Amino acid sequence: MGGGLQGCEVAEFLVKRGRQVTILDTTSTLEDERLAKVRTQRLFAWFTKKGVNMMTGVKYEEITNEGLTITTKDGRWHTLKADSIIPITPWLPDTALLKA
């Protein structure tokens, strides 16, 4: 759950260890401005070669014993069967101390 730099790094790590991976993101693209365009193109080509399913524009509905239920960008509900689900959150600063 989540793409960008962190999601792609975790996916690459898992694929290199023989795991089947699906990358999902609520945004319209998995690209991250912190990755060079050339690196992104090579990485996504490698993901495709390794059978990584990449889905964008999804809405996360629920996690069940069977996997993750999503709504796809075309409005269809779909349950992705999964042994493990790894939520990846963006790096956001914790400004609570500053505000206090």
C-alpha positions in Angstrom: 0.0 0.0 0.0 1.8 3.1 -1.3 4.3 3.7 -4.0 6.7 6.6 -4.4 10.3 6.2 -3.3 9.6 4.1 -0.2 7.1 1.7 -1.8 9.4 1.1 -4.8 12.4 0.5 -2.5 10.4 -2.1 -0.5 9.1 -3.7 -3.7 12.6 -4.0 -5.2 13.9 -5.5 -1.9 11.1 -8.1 -1.9 11.3 -9.0 -5.6 15.0 -9.6 -5.3 14.1 -12.2 -2.5 11.7 -14.0 -4.7 8.4 -12.5 -3.5 5.4 -11.8 -5.7 4.7 -8.1 -5.3 1.8 -5.7 -6.2 2.4 -1.9 -5.7 -0.7 0.1 -5.1 -1.0 3.9 -4.8 -3.9 6.3 -4.4 -2.2 8.9 -6.6 -2.2 8.8 -10.4 1.5 7.8 -10.7 4.2 5.9 -8.8 6.9 8.3 -9.9 8.7 10.2 -7.2 10.5 13.5 -7.7 13.4 12.2 -5.5 14.1 9.5 -8.1 15.8 10.5 -11.4 13.6 10.0 -14.4 16.1 7.6 -16.0 16.2 5.6 -12.7 12.4 5.5 -12.6 12.1 4.3 -16.2 14.7 1.5 -15.6 13.1 0.5 -12.3 9.6 0.3 -13.8 10.9 -1.7 -16.8 12.6 -4.1 -14.3 9.4 -4.4 -12.3 7.5 -5.2 -15.5 10.1 -7.8 -16.4 9.8 -9.4 -12.9 6.0 -9.5 -13.0 5.3 -6.7 -10.5 1.7 -5.5 -10.8 1.6 -1.7 -10.4 -1.8 -0.1 -9.9 -2.5 3.6 -9.4 -5.6 5.6 -8.6 -6.9 3.0 -6.2 -8.9 3.5 -3.0 -8.2 1.2 -0.1 -11.4 -0.2 1.3 -10.4 -2.9 3.8 -7.9 -5.5 4.9 -9.4 -8.9 5.5 -8.0 -12.4 6.2 -8.0 -12.9 2.4 -6.1 -9.7 1.5 -6.8 -6.1 0.6 -10.0 -4.9 -1.0 -9.7 -1.9 -3.2 -11.7 0.2 -5.6 -9.9 0.6 -8.9 -9.7 3.9 -10.7 -12.5 2.7 -13.0 -14.8 2.1 -10.0 -14.6 -1.7 -9.7 -14.2 -3.4 -6.3 -11.5 -6.0 -6.2 -9.9 -8.1 -3.5 -6.2 -8.7 -3.9 -5.3 -12.0 -2.2 -2.2 -11.5 -0.1 -0.1 -13.2 2.6 1.3 -9.9 3.7 0.3 -6.3 3.3 2.9 -3.5 4.0 1.5 0.0 4.4 4.0 2.6 3.2 3.3 6.2 4.3 4.9 9.3 2.9 7.7 11.0 4.8 6.0 13.9 6.5 7.6 16.1 9.2 6.2 16.0 12.7 5.7 19.6 13.5 3.9 19.2 16.8 6.9 20.2 18.9 7.5 23.3 16.7 3.8 24.3 17.1 3.9 23.8 20.9 
